[in-house]
């Protein structure tokens, strides 16, 4: 075991670090990193200041940030992530920036079932909520990845949307703390017409990087069920396929509903089994 502190910062950044899983290990100095090396160039590393476990996948001289830490950079009342500011200012787009960003919903850190979508939709109540201190607090807490999916008292429109996509798995009240939704795009829009923007937005790249480095390996190993409900190619997945044990790409409608075809039963079985053991 090698302890990496400020005296060894050069060694710490001589790699690309990406999070594997979140574990509570207590409070330590911000630069406290515990690293274990495995040949030839792999390594795992625990950032004790943020209780996050990382994995070294290269030598690009930068430390990759966890998706939750990334969104912690956004102020509670921010309508856009600070790293997205310049891209959104330079390019024409159809995102409604009067809303608060919603990169994910539900307990993404621990959810047994994660649904992959393209971007949050839009309801007029999103704009009204973005004007309130209560809304700022709710979105800030939501972006920690620890909160349940919104119920009718938090957002009636959001609850109606997600419960319509998950009703085959059970009653919405019993799913709130077991299911999470991850979007590629974080910004609300009534219809999604800005696919080319996703490659330019740091927040979208972060969602894809985190999914590929953390979430998908967990699903392939069977520790979570991940179901792609929109934009499989953008997520880097083959359509109508199964990757590993429980990374599933079923046939879906453009609205993000499961199609009851030959693969439907497999998806239902995997999802229900995971939820039953949650």
C-alpha positions in Angstrom: 0.0 0.0 0.0 1.3 3.5 -0.9 -0.1 6.6 0.6 -0.2 9.5 -1.8 -0.3 13.0 -0.3 0.7 16.4 -1.5 4.4 15.4 -1.5 3.5 12.7 -4.1 1.0 14.6 -6.2 3.0 14.0 -9.4 2.7 10.3 -9.0 -1.0 10.6 -8.2 -1.8 12.4 -11.4 0.4 10.2 -13.6 -2.7 8.3 -14.6 -6.4 8.6 -15.3 -8.4 7.8 -12.3 -12.1 6.8 -12.6 -14.5 5.8 -9.8 -15.4 2.1 -9.3 -17.8 2.3 -6.4 -18.7 4.5 -3.4 -17.8 3.3 0.1 -18.0 5.2 3.4 -14.5 5.3 4.9 -14.7 8.4 7.2 -13.1 11.8 6.9 -9.5 12.2 5.9 -7.4 15.0 4.4 -8.6 16.1 1.0 -5.4 14.8 -0.8 -5.4 11.5 1.0 -5.3 8.7 -1.6 -4.6 5.0 -0.9 -3.3 3.2 -3.9 -2.6 -0.5 -4.7 -0.8 -1.3 -7.9 -1.3 -4.3 -10.0 0.8 -5.2 -13.1 1.2 -4.0 -15.7 -0.4 -0.5 -15.3 -3.7 -1.1 -13.5 -4.3 0.4 -10.0 -7.1 1.1 -7.6 -7.3 4.1 -5.4 -9.6 5.3 -2.6 -10.1 9.1 -2.3 -10.8 9.2 1.4 -12.0 12.9 1.3 -14.9 12.0 -0.9 -15.4 8.4 0.1 -15.0 7.2 -3.5 -13.0 4.3 -4.9 -11.2 4.9 -8.1 -9.5 2.8 -10.8 -6.5 3.8 -12.9 -7.1 3.0 -16.6 -4.3 4.9 -18.2 -1.5 7.5 -17.9 -3.0 10.7 -19.2 -1.8 12.8 -16.2 -5.2 13.8 -15.0 -7.6 12.6 -12.3 -11.0 11.8 -13.6 -13.9 13.0 -11.4 -16.8 11.0 -10.1 -20.2 11.9 -11.6 -21.5 13.0 -8.2 -18.5 15.2 -7.4 -18.9 16.6 -10.9 -22.4 17.8 -10.2 -21.4 19.0 -6.8 -19.7 21.8 -8.7 -23.0 23.3 -9.8 -24.5 25.8 -7.4 -28.0 25.0 -6.1 -29.7 27.7 -8.2 -27.5 27.1 -11.3 -29.4 26.5 -14.6 -26.3 25.0 -16.2 -23.2 23.2 -15.1 -20.3 25.7 -15.0 -18.2 23.5 -17.4 -21.1 23.6 -19.9 -21.4 27.4 -19.9 -19.2 28.2 -22.9 -20.7 25.4 -25.1 -24.2 26.5 -24.3 -23.4 30.1 -25.0 -21.7 29.5 -28.3 -24.1 27.1 -29.9 -27.8 27.3 -30.8 -29.9 24.7 -29.0 -33.4 23.9 -27.8 -32.6 23.3 -24.1 -34.8 25.2 -21.7 -32.3 26.9 -19.5 -34.9 28.3 -17.2 -35.0 24.9 -15.6 -32.5 23.3 -13.2 -30.4 20.5 -14.7 -31.5 16.9 -14.1 -28.6 14.5 -15.0 -30.2 11.7 -13.1 -33.0 10.8 -10.8 -33.3 8.5 -7.8 -30.6 6.7 -5.7 -28.1 6.2 -8.5 -25.3 5.3 -6.1 -27.1 2.2 -4.8 -30.1 1.5 -7.1 -30.5 -2.2 -8.0 -32.1 -1.2 -11.4 -30.9 1.7 -13.5 -32.7 2.9 -16.6 -30.8 4.8 -19.3 -32.5 7.6 -21.0 -31.5 10.5 -23.4 -32.5 13.6 -21.5 -35.2 15.0 -19.2 -38.4 16.2 -20.8 -40.1 19.4 -20.0 -43.1 20.5 -18.0 -44.1 24.1 -17.1 -43.7 23.2 -13.5 -40.0 22.7 -14.0 -39.6 26.4 -14.7 -41.6 27.4 -11.6 -39.7 25.0 -9.3 -36.4 26.5 -10.5 -37.4 29.9 -9.1 -37.8 28.5 -5.5 -35.4 27.8 -2.7 -37.3 24.5 -2.2 -36.6 23.6 -5.8 -32.9 24.5 -5.5 -32.6 22.3 -2.4 -34.5 19.4 -4.0 -32.3 19.4 -7.1 -29.1 19.7 -5.1 -30.1 16.7 -3.0 -31.2 14.8 -6.0 -27.8 15.3 -7.7 -26.1 13.5 -4.8 -27.5 10.2 -6.0 -28.9 9.3 -2.7 -32.5 10.5 -2.9 -35.5 8.4 -4.0 -37.3 9.0 -7.3 -39.6 12.0 -6.9 -43.1 11.4 -5.6 -46.2 13.5 -6.2 -45.4 15.9 -3.4 -42.0 16.7 -4.9 -42.9 16.8 -8.6 -46.2 15.4 -9.9 -45.1 15.7 -13.5 -41.8 13.8 -12.9 -43.6 11.1 -10.8 -46.2 10.6 -13.6 -43.4 10.3 -16.2 -41.2 7.8 -14.5 -44.0 5.7 -13.0 -45.4 5.2 -16.4 -42.1 3.7 -17.6 -41.6 1.4 -14.5 -45.2 0.2 -13.7 -44.4 -3.2 -15.1 -42.0 -3.7 -12.2 -44.4 -2.8 -9.5 -46.2 0.0 -7.7 -44.3 3.4 -7.9 -44.2 3.8 -4.1 -42.2 0.6 -3.7 -39.8 1.5 -6.5 -38.7 4.9 -5.4 -35.6 3.9 -3.5 -34.7 0.9 -5.7 -34.7 2.4 -9.2 -32.7 5.2 -10.7 -32.7 7.0 -14.1 -29.5 8.2 -15.8 -29.6 10.7 -18.7 -26.9 11.5 -21.2 -28.2 15.1 -21.4 -28.9 17.0 -18.2 -31.0 19.9 -19.7 -34.8 19.9 -20.1 -36.4 20.2 -23.5 -39.9 19.4 -24.8 -38.5 17.5 -27.7 -34.9 16.4 -28.1 -33.4 18.0 -31.2 -29.8 18.5 -30.1 -28.0 15.2 -30.4 -24.9 16.8 -31.9 -24.5 18.9 -28.8 -24.0 15.9 -26.6 -20.4 15.3 -27.8 -19.6 18.9 -26.9 -21.1 19.2 -23.4 -18.7 18.1 -20.6 -21.7 17.0 -18.5 -22.9 14.6 -21.2 -19.3 13.3 -21.7 -19.2 12.8 -17.9 -22.4 10.7 -18.0 -21.1 8.5 -20.8 -17.6 8.1 -19.2 -19.1 7.2 -15.8 -21.5 4.7 -17.4 -18.8 3.0 -19.4 -16.2 2.9 -16.6 -18.4 2.2 -13.6 -22.1 1.3 -14.3 -21.7 -1.0 -17.2 -19.0 -3.2 -15.7 -21.2 -3.5 -12.6 -24.1 -4.6 -14.8 -22.0 -7.0 -16.8 -20.9 -8.6 -13.5 -24.5 -8.9 -12.4 -24.3 -6.6 -9.4 -26.9 -4.2 -10.9 -29.5 -4.4 -13.7 -29.0 -1.7 -16.3 -31.7 -1.3 -19.0 -31.1 1.0 -21.9 -34.5 2.7 -22.7 -33.3 5.3 -25.2 -30.4 6.1 -27.5 -28.5 2.8 -27.3 -25.9 3.8 -30.0 -25.2 7.0 -28.1 -24.6 5.0 -24.9 -22.2 2.8 -26.9 -24.4 -0.3 -26.8 -25.8 -2.6 -29.5 -29.5 -2.6 -30.0 -31.6 -5.6 -28.9 -28.6 -7.2 -27.1 -27.5 -8.5 -23.7 -24.0 -7.7 -22.5 -22.6 -9.8 -19.7 -25.1 -10.8 -17.0 -27.5 -7.9 -16.7 -26.6 -5.0 -19.1 -29.7 -5.2 -21.2 -30.7 -3.4 -24.4 -34.3 -4.3 -25.2 -36.6 -3.1 -27.9 -38.2 0.2 -26.8 -40.5 2.9 -28.3 -39.3 6.4 -29.1 -41.0 7.5 -25.9 -38.9 5.1 -23.8 -41.4 2.4 -23.1 -40.5 -1.3 -23.3 -41.9 -3.2 -26.3 -43.5 -6.5 -25.4 -41.5 -8.7 -27.8 -39.5 -11.9 -27.4 -37.0 -10.2 -25.1 -39.5 -8.5 -22.8 -39.8 -11.5 -20.4 -36.0 -11.6 -19.9 -35.9 -7.9 -19.0 -38.9 -8.3 -16.6 -37.3 -11.3 -15.0 -34.0 -9.6 -14.4 -35.5 -6.4 -13.1 -37.9 -8.1 -10.8 -35.3 -10.4 -9.4 -33.0 -7.5 -8.6 -35.9 -5.5 -7.0 -37.0 -8.4 -4.9 -33.5 -8.8 -3.4 -33.0 -5.1 -2.9 
